[in-house]
Amino acid sequence: MELSRKRKKELARLRSSAEKLWQEQQEVLEHASAVARQARVQANLLSQEHVVPRVLTTYESRFKPTVDRSVVFANQARGKVITDVLPLLSGVGASALSVLQLSKGLASRVDTAALAERAKAFSASFRKPEPVPVKTGPGAGTYALIGVGALALSGVAYAAWQTFRADDDLWIADDEPEATGSTNPTDVPKTPTA
C-alpha cells in the first residue's frame, strides 16, 4: 500500500511528536525518582527524630509495665499450679487408680499396702523437691580468730614461764665486793704500776 506524500509527512511529524513526548516523559520520571529519593531520606530523618522516641516512650510507659505485670502473674500462677494443683491432681489420680483396680475385682490379689505405697510414690513425683541445705563451714574469719587466740595464749604462756623459771642470772649474790662503792664488779680500782 502506497501512502501519499502528505500522509508520509504527517506520519513523520506524528512520530517525532511521539519521540519528543517519550523523552519528556523520561525526564519527568527521572525528576520524580529524584524527588522520591529525597522524600525517603527526609522521612527516615523525621522518623529517627520524632517517631522513634515517641514509640520508645510509649513502650516504656504503657506497654512494658503491662508485660512485666503479666510475667509476674504468670510466674505466680505457675508456682501455684506446681505447688498446689499438681499434687492434688496426682493424689486424685492415685485414688482413682486404686478404686479402679479394686472395682475390677483385683482386690483379692492386690496388696492394699503396696497399692498405697505406689499411689504415694506417684503423687510424690509431682511435688516440688525440697531445697538442699547449704552446708556452711568455718570461714576465713574463724581461722583468723583461732590464730589470734593461739598467739595470745602462747604470749600468756611465755610470760608465765618467764615469771616462774629459775634463772640464776636474775638473783644478786650476797658475796659481791662492796668495798669499792661500785655495784659493778669490774670496776675494781687498779693499782699503778711503775
C-alpha positions as CSV (number, residue, x, y, z in Angstrom):
1,M,0.0,0.0,0.0
2,E,1.4,3.3,-1.1
3,L,1.0,6.4,1.1
4,S,0.8,9.8,-0.3
5,R,3.4,12.3,0.3
6,K,1.2,14.3,2.6
7,R,0.4,11.3,4.7
8,K,4.1,10.4,5.0
9,K,4.8,13.9,6.2
10,E,2.0,13.7,8.8
11,L,3.2,10.3,10.0
12,A,6.8,11.7,10.3
13,R,5.5,14.7,12.3
14,L,3.5,12.3,14.5
15,R,6.5,10.1,15.0
16,S,8.7,13.0,16.0
17,S,6.0,14.3,18.4
18,A,5.7,10.8,19.9
19,E,9.5,10.6,20.4
20,K,9.6,14.1,21.9
21,L,6.7,13.1,24.3
22,W,8.7,9.9,25.2
23,Q,11.8,12.0,26.0
24,E,9.8,14.4,28.1
25,Q,8.2,11.5,30.0
26,Q,11.6,10.0,30.7
27,E,12.8,13.4,32.1
28,V,9.6,13.6,34.3
29,L,10.2,10.1,35.6
30,E,13.9,10.8,36.4
31,H,12.8,14.0,38.2
32,A,10.1,12.1,40.1
33,S,12.6,9.5,41.1
34,A,15.0,12.1,42.4
35,V,12.1,13.7,44.4
36,A,11.1,10.3,45.8
37,R,14.7,9.6,46.9
38,Q,14.9,13.0,48.7
39,A,11.5,12.4,50.3
40,R,12.6,8.9,51.5
41,V,15.7,10.5,53.1
42,Q,13.7,13.2,54.8
43,A,11.1,10.6,56.0
44,N,13.9,8.5,57.6
45,L,15.3,11.6,59.3
46,L,11.9,12.6,60.6
47,S,11.2,9.1,61.9
48,Q,14.5,9.0,63.7
49,E,14.0,12.4,65.3
50,H,10.3,12.2,66.2
51,V,8.6,8.9,65.6
52,V,11.1,6.5,67.2
53,P,11.4,8.5,70.5
54,R,7.6,8.6,70.8
55,V,7.3,4.9,70.2
56,L,10.0,4.2,72.8
57,T,8.4,6.4,75.4
58,T,5.0,4.9,74.7
59,Y,6.5,1.4,75.0
60,E,8.3,2.2,78.3
61,S,5.4,4.0,79.9
62,R,2.4,1.8,78.7
63,F,3.4,-1.5,77.2
64,K,6.4,-2.6,79.3
65,P,4.7,-2.3,82.7
66,T,1.8,-4.4,81.4
67,V,4.1,-7.0,80.1
68,D,6.1,-7.0,83.4
69,R,2.9,-7.5,85.4
70,S,1.8,-10.3,83.1
71,V,5.2,-12.1,83.6
72,V,4.9,-11.8,87.4
73,F,1.3,-13.0,87.3
74,A,2.3,-16.0,85.0
75,N,5.2,-16.9,87.4
76,Q,2.9,-16.8,90.4
77,A,0.3,-18.9,88.6
78,R,2.9,-21.4,87.6
79,G,4.1,-21.7,91.2
80,K,0.5,-22.2,92.4
81,V,0.0,-24.9,89.8
82,I,3.2,-26.7,90.7
83,T,2.8,-26.4,94.5
84,D,-1.0,-26.8,94.8
85,V,-2.7,-28.2,91.8
86,L,-0.3,-30.9,90.6
87,P,0.0,-32.7,94.0
88,L,-3.8,-32.5,94.3
89,L,-4.3,-34.0,90.9
90,S,-1.8,-36.7,91.4
91,G,-3.5,-37.7,94.7
92,V,-6.8,-37.8,92.9
93,G,-5.3,-39.8,90.1
94,A,-3.7,-42.3,92.5
95,S,-7.0,-42.6,94.4
96,A,-8.8,-43.2,91.1
97,L,-6.3,-45.9,90.1
98,S,-6.7,-47.7,93.4
99,V,-10.5,-47.5,93.1
100,L,-10.3,-48.8,89.5
101,Q,-8.2,-51.7,90.5
102,L,-10.5,-52.6,93.4
103,S,-13.5,-52.4,91.2
104,K,-12.1,-54.8,88.7
105,G,-12.1,-57.5,91.3
106,L,-8.3,-57.4,91.8
107,A,-8.7,-56.5,95.4
108,S,-8.2,-60.1,96.4
109,R,-4.9,-60.4,94.6
110,V,-3.5,-56.9,95.2
111,D,-1.9,-55.9,98.5
112,T,-3.6,-52.7,99.6
113,A,-0.4,-51.5,101.4
114,A,1.6,-51.9,98.2
115,L,-1.1,-50.1,96.3
116,A,-1.0,-47.2,98.8
117,E,2.8,-47.1,98.5
118,R,2.6,-46.9,94.7
119,A,0.0,-44.1,95.0
120,K,2.2,-42.2,97.4
121,A,5.2,-42.6,95.1
122,F,3.1,-41.5,92.1
123,S,1.9,-38.3,93.9
124,A,5.4,-37.6,95.3
125,S,6.7,-37.4,91.7
126,F,4.8,-34.2,91.2
127,R,5.9,-32.4,94.4
128,K,8.4,-29.7,94.3
129,P,11.8,-31.1,95.5
130,E,12.9,-29.8,98.9
131,P,15.8,-27.4,98.7
132,V,19.2,-28.9,99.6
133,P,20.5,-27.2,102.7
134,V,23.8,-25.5,102.1
135,K,26.4,-26.7,104.5
136,T,28.4,-23.8,105.9
137,G,31.8,-24.5,107.4
138,P,34.3,-22.4,109.2
139,G,35.3,-19.4,107.1
140,A,38.5,-17.3,107.0
141,G,37.3,-15.2,110.0
142,T,37.1,-18.3,112.1
143,Y,40.6,-19.3,111.2
144,A,41.9,-15.8,111.8
145,L,40.3,-15.8,115.3
146,I,41.8,-19.2,116.1
147,G,45.2,-17.9,115.1
148,V,44.9,-14.7,117.2
149,G,43.7,-16.8,120.2
150,A,46.6,-19.2,119.8
151,L,49.0,-16.3,119.6
152,A,47.6,-14.7,122.7
153,L,47.7,-18.0,124.6
154,S,51.3,-18.5,123.6
155,G,52.1,-15.0,124.8
156,V,50.5,-15.6,128.2
157,A,52.3,-19.0,128.5
158,Y,55.6,-17.3,127.7
159,A,55.1,-14.6,130.2
160,A,54.2,-17.2,132.9
161,W,57.2,-19.2,132.0
162,Q,59.5,-16.2,132.3
163,T,58.0,-15.3,135.6
164,F,58.3,-18.7,137.2
165,R,61.6,-20.0,135.8
166,A,64.6,-20.4,138.0
167,D,67.2,-18.1,136.4
168,D,70.4,-17.7,138.3
169,D,71.3,-14.5,136.5
170,L,68.3,-12.7,137.9
171,W,69.4,-13.0,141.5
172,I,72.1,-10.9,143.1
173,A,74.7,-12.7,145.0
174,D,75.5,-11.7,148.6
175,D,79.2,-12.2,148.4
176,E,80.0,-9.4,145.9
177,P,82.6,-6.8,146.8
178,E,81.0,-3.7,148.1
179,A,84.2,-2.1,149.4
180,T,84.8,-0.1,146.3
181,G,81.4,1.6,146.5
182,S,80.6,0.4,143.0
183,T,77.9,-2.1,142.2
184,N,79.8,-3.3,139.1
185,P,82.4,-6.0,140.0
186,T,84.6,-5.0,137.0
187,D,85.1,-1.5,138.4
188,V,87.9,-2.6,140.8
189,P,90.4,0.1,141.3
190,K,93.6,-0.5,139.5
191,T,97.0,0.0,141.2
192,P,99.5,2.0,139.4
193,T,102.5,0.0,138.2
194,A,105.9,1.5,137.9
